[in-house]
Amino acid sequence: MARSYLPSKVSEIVSIWRNDLNKVNKKAAESLADPQVCPNLFEDWGIHPPVDDFWSLKWVHVVFNVLVLVCSALRCFVILIFQCWVMEICKNSRSFLRKLAFLVIFSV
C-alpha cells in the first residue's frame, strides 16, 4: 500500500519517476501506474483526508513557523540558564558541592 501526503502531486511525481526509470529500464517505467489514469488499480484512492486543503491554508504555515520560533527561543533560554548555572558553579564551587550533596542525600 502506498501513501501520499499530497495526493494532488502524485501524478506529477509518477511522471518524473517514469522518465527517470525509463533511462534504466523501459519495461519497469511502463509498469508504473498513475492513480489519475488507472483509478481501478487504486481501490481507496478517493478516500483520503483533504490533506491538500489543509496545507493550502495560510494559517497552518504561520502557526508552524511561530512554533519553530518559540522552540528556538526556548532552546536559547535553556542554554543561557545552563551557562549561568555553570558560571555559578565556577564561582562558588564549595557552596555548589554542598547544595549538590544536600540534593543527593534528600532526593533518595
Z-matrix of the N, CA and C atoms (Angstrom, degrees):
N
C 1 1.442
C 2 1.531 1 107.96
N 3 1.308 2 116.21 1 131.71
C 4 1.458 3 121.80 2 178.19
C 5 1.516 4 109.40 3 -102.64
N 6 1.335 5 115.99 4 147.97
C 7 1.459 6 120.88 5 178.19
C 8 1.514 7 109.04 6 -127.32
N 9 1.314 8 114.52 7 153.66
C 10 1.458 9 119.93 8 179.13
C 11 1.513 10 109.08 9 -138.83
N 12 1.332 11 115.62 10 140.53
C 13 1.451 12 119.97 11 176.46
C 14 1.522 13 111.78 12 -90.18
N 15 1.308 14 117.32 13 -15.60
C 16 1.468 15 122.86 14 175.60
C 17 1.521 16 108.23 15 -135.24
N 18 1.315 17 117.21 16 84.72
C 19 1.465 18 120.58 17 -177.08
C 20 1.526 19 113.73 18 -57.40
N 21 1.319 20 118.24 19 -28.29
C 22 1.465 21 120.08 20 -178.76
C 23 1.526 22 112.27 21 -68.91
N 24 1.316 23 118.43 22 -18.20
C 25 1.468 24 122.12 23 -177.82
C 26 1.524 25 113.40 24 -97.29
N 27 1.316 26 117.90 25 -2.30
C 28 1.464 27 120.61 26 -174.37
C 29 1.522 28 111.75 27 -62.29
N 30 1.325 29 118.31 28 -44.23
C 31 1.463 30 120.47 29 -178.87
C 32 1.522 31 111.32 30 -61.93
N 33 1.315 32 115.71 31 -39.93
C 34 1.470 33 120.00 32 178.64
C 35 1.532 34 110.76 33 -64.16
N 36 1.320 35 116.81 34 -43.40
C 37 1.466 36 121.37 35 -179.43
C 38 1.530 37 110.73 36 -68.14
N 39 1.318 38 117.09 37 -39.08
C 40 1.470 39 120.42 38 178.63
C 41 1.527 40 109.80 39 -62.32
N 42 1.319 41 118.01 40 -40.96
C 43 1.471 42 119.51 41 -179.98
C 44 1.532 43 111.02 42 -67.65
N 45 1.332 44 118.03 43 -37.99
C 46 1.472 45 120.33 44 176.45
C 47 1.522 46 109.83 45 -65.12
N 48 1.320 47 115.58 46 -43.84
C 49 1.459 48 120.74 47 179.52
C 50 1.524 49 110.16 48 -62.50
N 51 1.325 50 116.59 49 -42.82
C 52 1.455 51 121.30 50 -179.93
C 53 1.534 52 110.73 51 -62.10
N 54 1.328 53 117.59 52 -43.18
C 55 1.470 54 120.82 53 179.35
C 56 1.521 55 111.72 54 -63.69
N 57 1.348 56 117.04 55 -41.50
C 58 1.466 57 119.62 56 178.33
C 59 1.521 58 111.47 57 -68.11
N 60 1.313 59 116.88 58 -40.97
C 61 1.458 60 121.06 59 -179.30
C 62 1.524 61 111.58 60 -70.20
N 63 1.313 62 116.30 61 -27.59
C 64 1.467 63 121.16 62 179.42
C 65 1.521 64 111.53 63 -62.18
N 66 1.320 65 117.28 64 -28.65
C 67 1.468 66 121.45 65 178.74
C 68 1.524 67 111.49 66 -70.23
N 69 1.329 68 116.03 67 -27.58
C 70 1.464 69 121.26 68 -176.25
C 71 1.522 70 111.81 69 -98.45
N 72 1.354 71 115.61 70 -48.86
C 73 1.455 72 120.24 71 -174.75
C 74 1.537 73 108.87 72 -147.61
N 75 1.321 74 115.75 73 106.21
C 76 1.468 75 119.93 74 -175.94
C 77 1.524 76 111.89 75 -65.84
N 78 1.317 77 117.12 76 -37.92
C 79 1.455 78 120.31 77 -177.76
C 80 1.535 79 110.78 78 -65.87
N 81 1.325 80 115.62 79 -41.16
C 82 1.468 81 119.55 80 178.18
C 83 1.526 82 110.39 81 -66.36
N 84 1.321 83 117.07 82 -37.75
C 85 1.462 84 120.97 83 179.11
C 86 1.526 85 111.08 84 -64.67
N 87 1.320 86 116.63 85 -38.51
C 88 1.468 87 120.46 86 178.69
C 89 1.531 88 111.98 87 -69.25
N 90 1.322 89 116.30 88 -24.83
C 91 1.463 90 119.35 89 -177.35
C 92 1.526 91 113.23 90 -81.66
N 93 1.320 92 117.78 91 -10.88
C 94 1.466 93 119.43 92 176.80
C 95 1.523 94 109.83 93 -68.62
N 96 1.312 95 115.62 94 131.09
C 97 1.466 96 120.34 95 -177.72
C 98 1.530 97 109.83 96 -106.85
N 99 1.303 98 114.98 97 142.20
C 100 1.461 99 122.69 98 178.30
C 101 1.530 100 108.32 99 -104.80
N 102 1.331 101 118.99 100 127.81
C 103 1.464 102 120.91 101 -179.06
C 104 1.531 103 113.45 102 -62.04
N 105 1.316 104 117.88 103 -25.62
C 106 1.457 105 120.25 104 178.26
C 107 1.528 106 110.94 105 -74.07
N 108 1.331 107 116.33 106 -34.14
C 109 1.467 108 121.10 107 -177.40
C 110 1.529 109 111.11 108 -85.84
N 111 1.329 110 116.80 109 -42.10
C 112 1.471 111 121.72 110 -177.39
C 113 1.525 112 110.59 111 -122.07
N 114 1.325 113 118.15 112 72.76
C 115 1.474 114 118.99 113 -177.87
C 116 1.529 115 113.55 114 -66.88
N 117 1.331 116 117.46 115 -20.07
C 118 1.468 117 120.27 116 179.67
C 119 1.534 118 112.24 117 -68.19
N 120 1.333 119 117.56 118 -20.87
C 121 1.461 120 121.19 119 178.67
C 122 1.532 121 112.36 120 -82.54
N 123 1.311 122 116.34 121 -12.99
C 124 1.466 123 121.71 122 -177.09
C 125 1.526 124 108.22 123 -121.41
N 126 1.331 125 115.79 124 93.74
C 127 1.464 126 121.92 125 -172.05
C 128 1.532 127 113.28 126 -57.32
N 129 1.303 128 116.74 127 -52.58
C 130 1.462 129 121.12 128 -172.93
C 131 1.520 130 113.11 129 -100.44
N 132 1.311 131 117.13 130 25.81
C 133 1.466 132 119.18 131 -175.15
C 134 1.525 133 112.55 132 -63.56
N 135 1.305 134 117.92 133 -37.98
C 136 1.459 135 120.55 134 -178.24
C 137 1.514 136 113.50 135 -77.53
N 138 1.332 137 116.50 136 -12.70
C 139 1.467 138 120.67 137 -177.23
C 140 1.527 139 108.28 138 -99.43
N 141 1.288 140 116.77 139 75.36
C 142 1.456 141 120.62 140 176.08
C 143 1.521 142 108.40 141 -133.31
N 144 1.319 143 116.73 142 149.22
C 145 1.462 144 118.71 143 179.11
C 146 1.526 145 109.83 144 -65.04
N 147 1.286 146 116.98 145 152.84
C 148 1.475 147 119.62 146 -178.65
C 149 1.522 148 111.56 147 -72.75
N 150 1.326 149 115.05 148 68.41
C 151 1.460 150 120.95 149 -177.06
C 152 1.521 151 110.39 150 -66.61
N 153 1.314 152 116.79 151 -41.06
C 154 1.463 153 119.84 152 179.98
C 155 1.524 154 110.90 153 -60.24
N 156 1.331 155 116.20 154 -41.20
C 157 1.461 156 119.88 155 179.63
C 158 1.519 157 110.84 156 -64.34
N 159 1.334 158 116.37 157 -39.10
C 160 1.460 159 120.62 158 -178.90
C 161 1.523 160 111.64 159 -63.66
N 162 1.358 161 116.55 160 -47.98
C 163 1.466 162 119.75 161 -176.83
C 164 1.515 163 112.77 162 -76.35
N 165 1.326 164 117.30 163 -14.31
C 166 1.456 165 118.64 164 178.00
C 167 1.525 166 111.78 165 -80.07
N 168 1.324 167 116.83 166 -13.73
C 169 1.462 168 120.28 167 178.23
C 170 1.526 169 110.06 168 -71.34
N 171 1.310 170 115.76 169 132.78
C 172 1.468 171 120.62 170 -176.97
C 173 1.522 172 111.90 171 -67.24
N 174 1.334 173 117.72 172 -34.79
C 175 1.461 174 119.51 173 -175.37
C 176 1.520 175 112.11 174 -66.38
N 177 1.325 176 118.03 175 -25.98
C 178 1.463 177 120.36 176 178.82
C 179 1.522 178 109.74 177 -64.96
N 180 1.330 179 116.03 178 -43.24
C 181 1.466 180 119.88 179 178.69
C 182 1.523 181 110.73 180 -65.94
N 183 1.316 182 116.68 181 -39.71
C 184 1.470 183 120.34 182 -179.86
C 185 1.523 184 110.31 183 -64.45
N 186 1.325 185 117.19 184 -46.97
C 187 1.467 186 121.21 185 179.90
C 188 1.521 187 110.42 186 -62.60
N 189 1.321 188 117.03 187 -41.95
C 190 1.463 189 120.92 188 179.09
C 191 1.528 190 110.65 189 -60.79
N 192 1.339 191 116.68 190 -46.55
C 193 1.466 192 120.00 191 -179.61
C 194 1.523 193 111.85 192 -65.97
N 195 1.320 194 117.70 193 -37.09
C 196 1.467 195 120.59 194 177.09
C 197 1.525 196 110.18 195 -64.47
N 198 1.331 197 117.20 196 -41.78
C 199 1.464 198 119.95 197 178.13
C 200 1.524 199 111.67 198 -63.04
N 201 1.315 200 117.12 199 -38.75
C 202 1.466 201 120.48 200 177.39
C 203 1.521 202 110.14 201 -63.20
N 204 1.338 203 117.25 202 -43.27
C 205 1.462 204 120.63 203 179.08
C 206 1.526 205 111.77 204 -65.06
N 207 1.318 206 117.16 205 -41.53
C 208 1.469 207 120.53 206 179.30
C 209 1.524 208 110.39 207 -63.55
N 210 1.317 209 117.02 208 -43.17
C 211 1.467 210 120.36 209 178.60
C 212 1.525 211 111.08 210 -62.82
N 213 1.325 212 117.12 211 -39.69
C 214 1.461 213 120.53 212 178.21
C 215 1.520 214 110.69 213 -65.26
N 216 1.332 215 117.01 214 -41.44
C 217 1.459 216 120.68 215 179.31
C 218 1.530 217 110.66 216 -64.79
N 219 1.327 218 117.26 217 -41.89
C 220 1.460 219 120.51 218 178.10
C 221 1.525 220 111.55 219 -63.46
N 222 1.314 221 115.02 220 -39.11
C 223 1.465 222 119.88 221 178.43
C 224 1.518 223 110.30 222 -62.13
N 225 1.344 224 116.88 223 -45.63
C 226 1.460 225 121.02 224 178.25
C 227 1.529 226 110.77 225 -62.37
N 228 1.331 227 116.98 226 -40.03
C 229 1.463 228 121.02 227 179.22
C 230 1.519 229 110.91 228 -63.26
N 231 1.314 230 117.25 229 -43.93
C 232 1.464 231 121.16 230 179.45
C 233 1.526 232 110.58 231 -63.60
N 234 1.322 233 117.09 232 -40.81
C 235 1.468 234 120.54 233 178.51
C 236 1.527 235 110.06 234 -64.08
N 237 1.333 236 117.04 235 -41.50
C 238 1.465 237 121.19 236 178.83
C 239 1.526 238 110.83 237 -62.96
N 240 1.328 239 116.98 238 -44.48
C 241 1.471 240 120.92 239 177.96
C 242 1.524 241 110.22 240 -61.27
N 243 1.318 242 117.15 241 -42.71
C 244 1.464 243 121.02 242 179.53
C 245 1.525 244 110.78 243 -63.00
N 246 1.336 245 116.99 244 -41.69
C 247 1.457 246 120.30 245 179.42
C 248 1.527 247 111.08 246 -64.58
N 249 1.331 248 116.29 247 -40.97
C 250 1.473 249 119.76 248 177.35
C 251 1.520 250 110.47 249 -63.79
N 252 1.320 251 117.17 250 -38.41
C 253 1.448 252 122.11 251 179.35
C 254 1.531 253 110.39 252 -64.30
N 255 1.332 254 116.52 253 -42.97
C 256 1.460 255 120.87 254 178.85
C 257 1.525 256 110.30 255 -65.19
N 258 1.343 257 117.49 256 -39.66
C 259 1.471 258 121.05 257 177.74
C 260 1.535 259 110.02 258 -62.49
N 261 1.319 260 116.35 259 -40.15
C 262 1.467 261 120.68 260 178.59
C 263 1.517 262 110.33 261 -64.65
N 264 1.309 263 117.33 262 -37.42
C 265 1.467 264 121.56 263 178.03
C 266 1.519 265 109.58 264 -62.86
N 267 1.323 266 116.03 265 -43.69
C 268 1.462 267 119.88 266 -178.54
C 269 1.531 268 111.32 267 -65.47
N 270 1.324 269 116.81 268 -36.50
C 271 1.472 270 120.26 269 -179.44
C 272 1.524 271 111.54 270 -71.60
N 273 1.303 272 116.15 271 -47.60
C 274 1.463 273 121.69 272 -173.01
C 275 1.519 274 110.57 273 -120.94
N 276 1.297 275 116.00 274 67.84
C 277 1.461 276 117.92 275 -175.13
C 278 1.527 277 111.45 276 -66.54
N 279 1.323 278 118.47 277 -35.55
C 280 1.464 279 120.10 278 -179.15
C 281 1.529 280 110.63 279 -67.97
N 282 1.322 281 116.27 280 -47.31
C 283 1.466 282 117.92 281 -178.85
C 284 1.528 283 110.75 282 -66.35
N 285 1.334 284 115.80 283 -33.05
C 286 1.451 285 118.79 284 178.02
C 287 1.524 286 110.66 285 -65.25
N 288 1.321 287 116.85 286 -43.45
C 289 1.466 288 120.17 287 179.81
C 290 1.522 289 110.79 288 -63.22
N 291 1.339 290 117.86 289 -37.09
C 292 1.460 291 120.25 290 176.09
C 293 1.526 292 111.14 291 -63.51
N 294 1.331 293 114.93 292 -44.89
C 295 1.476 294 119.13 293 179.42
C 296 1.524 295 110.55 294 -63.04
N 297 1.327 296 115.73 295 -41.39
C 298 1.460 297 119.94 296 179.46
C 299 1.523 298 110.95 297 -63.95
N 300 1.325 299 116.92 298 -44.23
C 301 1.464 300 120.50 299 178.66
C 302 1.521 301 110.28 300 -62.58
N 303 1.333 302 117.03 301 -40.88
C 304 1.462 303 121.17 302 177.89
C 305 1.526 304 110.56 303 -60.73
N 306 1.352 305 116.98 304 -44.84
C 307 1.461 306 120.90 305 -179.91
C 308 1.532 307 111.25 306 -64.47
N 309 1.307 308 115.84 307 -41.20
C 310 1.465 309 119.08 308 -178.78
C 311 1.526 310 110.65 309 -66.77
N 312 1.344 311 117.20 310 -42.41
C 313 1.451 312 120.99 311 -177.43
C 314 1.528 313 110.88 312 -67.21
N 315 1.339 314 116.97 313 -45.82
C 316 1.466 315 119.39 314 -173.82
C 317 1.525 316 113.67 315 -88.86
N 318 1.311 317 118.03 316 -6.14
C 319 1.467 318 118.53 317 177.15
C 320 1.529 319 111.89 318 -84.89
N 321 1.322 320 116.16 319 -14.29
C 322 1.464 321 120.64 320 -178.86
C 323 1.462 322 111.64 321 -80.00
